[in-house]
């Protein structure tokens, strides 16, 4: 019997080994779109949880278009990169006004929508509409760097273009939906970054890096991102049973999320001195009675943040701030904190205080 082609080997493997994911049960375009946006920068297991919750609240494009921004941000909380959530609302609104509340079966039209780039457009076209468009994520880059034994980093322009071209050429007629997913799934489950499972790999016979004995050298490493450590302080300000929160500025990091004031600790400053200064600079409040709660470590983009968290009180009875780093403020009860979208480290602080950490 002749051996199957690389495509057949992959498709057969996928038919038997693909994970049961909620959006794979229907391939509804809206489901594919939401899952693909969530999957950017987020692990699959977490996305399944967020996706399921999301569909309960926003079952279709119309319900998302009608949503309040804070409602969406609260649901998105913890996934990071909040511009993705804001773009989802904008796109849902555009889809309702211009496309009858559906995603267009048109690559060019998809690329015109906020937050949809070549990767997501390709994913929607192939997974939702089964059209022959390539989808290259980090798993496919790694897989191809090994199968084609690429001796340059996958992010280099020529290598990047080669991978996308190959991903397009290889799609079997009428099978884009399963073939593209099979590539990504193989990268995620078998052709792993550190210990690829070559013994169980359906495309081993086609893998040049395996044949050459250089699997551990592929993909070739590119420039590593510089990691910037930051030490910060944040304070929960209490007054008569309520807590002060403020809404961050639109152009800021974590735009439009709520927070407890604070900021970076400057050279030669103690944590307490930094918090007193930050409160004064951001709100005009003079604070006292600082009491340490917890230190939280958090990573986002290139930053590694160490956040020292405190309780504090007002020095006087003036409760109206002068806002210098926020667009809005509120005094809320501890229970009401549930209703607002906070950056991840602040939510972890809230959960810690509620005994959930
Ligand atoms: S043989 Fe090994 S390195 Fe090659 S594609 Fe399969 S898992 Fe990856």
Boltz pocket constraint, residues with backbone or C-beta under 6 A from the ligand:
constraints:
  - pocket:
      binder: B
      contacts: [[A, 143], [A, 146], [A, 147], [A, 190], [A, 191], [A, 192], [A, 196], [A, 197], [A, 198], [A, 201], [A, 202], [A, 203], [A, 204], [A, 207], [A, 209], [A, 210], [A, 215]]
      max_distance: 6.0
